[in-house]
Amino acid sequence: MSSILIQGGTVVNADRAFKADVLTQDGKIVAVGTDLQAPAGTTVVDAGGQYVMPGGIDPHTHMQLPFMGTVTMDDFYTGTAAGLAGGTTSIIDFVIPNPQQPLLEAYQTWRGWAEKAAGDYSFHMAITWWDESVKRDMGTLVNEEGINSFKHFMAYKNAIMCDDETLVNSFKRCLELGAMPTVHAENGELVYLLQKQVAEMGITGPEGHPLSRPPMVEGEAANRAIAIADVLNVPIYVVHVSCIEAAEAICRARARGQRVYGEVLAGHLMIDDSIYRHPDFATAAAHVMSPPFRPKGHQEYLWRGLQSGNLHTTATDHCTFCAAQKAAGKDDFAKIPNGCGGVEERMAVVWDEGVNTGRLTPSEFVAVTSANTAKLFNLYPQKGSVSVGADADLVVWDPAGSKTLSAKTQFSKGDYNVFEGRTVKGIPSHTLSQGKLVFVQGDLRAERGAGRYLKRPAFGSNFAAAKLRSEVLTPTAVKR
């Protein structure tokens, strides 16, 4: 493989920023320092006036997802290619078995779909049912396939929803295996009831969606999952935190010393629920996702969570359905396939609304777009770090560059962009994946099948400490 020298930029890691050149060779970073000399035949990238950062990691995507009788527009190739155009070089997607489907069978299906990926990828495994075979398969997935996180949907009653018994069994197994339990926190029983009540009011359009999933429905589920994790002394990661109530639950738990981690979506940081009352059905339906976008005020609280360190990662829940697919719920909002795009825009909108407004420093931006995810899911410093020995997954970031986001110009195959018309300042000029230039000044050079499957070891540092603490606090019987 050829060498690339990124010259004259400012390297930004989660801990510091400094002027340095970066030399990559054979897919790895081999030198970081000043005045580096390029070997013969090296491609030189001029990063003067720009930042050199770790490629973004999106810890929450759904490529090629079969859902509600249809399949998302972006498959693993088009979705990861769109990510590369936006500076995201790795994703963690989800294997979601059908109820009663063996976990290993579902895993092999998703691995097959993902072979076409243009960027590196890994998986969370969803637990959608429970028996001894699930417990056994979890061990196989952790020890042999490098999956160190398990997803639990607390919503979607009569489909993939986990009851408390399943949560307890799975969380306990996660503790044994050194794997992170993650939760989609919404009270599925309340959602099911409220969907019926809202429909009975004669509200059948997209405006009914947020009414059936109010913030407290998320807050209750987050509190419950956190409480179960506390009793079992297992770390927990709460996905797509969208509201004050759920963020506060995380803050309270962390103040008690509990290892709780929160993820926030780029969309939830920017967009409010007024969009669901848009007079055009297609526009309103394009924004139907769960949890829904929230009333004004929640967005600022989520930003404060990122600033304070109580929320840790930014993601997208990238899940693209076109207008024709969304139209399945024309007469019933509960039948609108849930999902929005964003894997291509996340880095730019978080920079524009975060760094350009003083909410985040460039180093904090790196933390919430790559480094924290890499640390939590045990990929660091292979990913999420500009350092010798790390993967040459890099983004050269032009803080003065700008573009207007639009479905007309995006690389994603979705036909709508929830950030439509937003002009952002701060965009990638170059993206490197495995030491190859895959995006150069608007030219996407993604290669089908170039992405690698990332095995993630169990027992990350935060998890090992939690397990040790659990052992230290193990009670003993009184001898009488």
Secondary structure, DSSP 8 states (H G I E B T S, - for coil): ---EEEES-EEE-SS-EEE-EEEEETTEEEEEETT----TT-EEEE-TTSEEEE-EEES-B-TT-EETTEE-S--HHHHHHHHHHTTEEEEEEEE---TT--HHHHHHHHHHHHTT-SSEEEEEEE--S-SHHHHHHHHHHHHHH---EEEEES--TTTT---HHHHHHHHHHHHHHT-EEEEE---HHHHHHHHHHHHHTT--STTHHHHHS-HHHHHHHHHHHHHHHHHHT--EEE-S--SHHHHHHHHHHHHTT--EEEEEEHHHHH-BGGGGG-SSHHHHHHT--SS--B-TTHHHHHHHHHHHTSS-EEE--B----HHHHGGGTT-GGGS---B--TTTHHHHHIIIIITTTSS-HHHHHIIIIIHHHHHTT-TTTSS--STTSB--EEEEEEEEEEE--TTT-SSS-S--TTTT-EEEEEEEEEEETTEEEEETTEE---TT---B----S--HHHHHHHHHHHHT-------
